[in-house]
Amino acid sequence: MISSDHLTDSARANHARVVEFIDRHPRLFVLTGAGCSTDSGIPDYRDADGEWKRRRPIMFQNFVANEFARKRYWARSLAGFRRMRRARPNEAHYSLASLEQRGRIAQLVTQNVDGLHQAAGSQNVIDLHGRIDTVRCLSCDRRSSREELQVDLEQRNPAFAALDAVEAPDGDADLEDVAFETFDVPACEACGGLLKPDVVFFGENVPAERVQRAMAPIEHSDAMLVVGSSLMVYSGYRFVTAMADAGKPIAAINLGRTRADDLLTLKVTDRCASALRVFALSRPARSPPQA
């Protein structure tokens, strides 16, 4: 365990509460959200009150039906993906990987699409909302590399590739006053269909099989640990209600309000990396996110 000599009294108290909860519950169901990756430089969506920090992300229905919306999305993604590809795991990711290696995690479900849990060494991960490093054709379901698409987008749109932008959550970026109509979006090489990041957009359902696979370990878990999620979207909140219905304790580490505050056994208001750092006994060998 790392030294806590440099920590404030508040940080020591948070560490102690998290340690006590985890020590009492040897098999944890872990759900992580955007707050788990903010110390890796990836912005989150919501403020301390659970409200949007910026305009709501693109809706699935709009992406599919509106050619301009797709051009705008991919132009912004061209800039935003640069941050995502540079992101590296932080102490929260390494701590959870360490806990898994010690047999303390029954299942890790993440709402994030960045692949940083796998990069930190976690093996038993369900990417609830998919992965940003993979692209899917909406017509033939062919998967391809987002990295390869990035190269293609840059070659087709050199003027856009030169633009700088403020990065937003999940590989988006804030580009304003730009003529998106000129942006050239490639089609699927196999069938000519629409390409979309292999992530669950707002307004789109998480695949039922994935939800069932993520729900199953709750039965064999002693408790739930929520790491960096406001739980404002139902896709994550449903696991908390399932755990509460099973009469099992739930702890959350989050800087702001969560939708499930009244269901929590323990609430720690702290950065995820700080609250979990005590468990980063050793760092697994780092590898790049896997598609």
Beta strands, then each sheet from edge to edge (+ up, - down):
strand 1: 28-32
strand 2: 105-110
strand 3: 125-127
strand 4: 130-137
strand 5: 143-145
strand 6: 166-167
strand 7: 173-174
strand 8: 195-199
strand 9: 223-227
strand 10: 250-253
strand 11: 266-268
sheet 1: 3+ 2+ 1+ 9+ 10+ 11+
sheet 2: 5+ 4- 8+
sheet 3: 6+ 7-
end
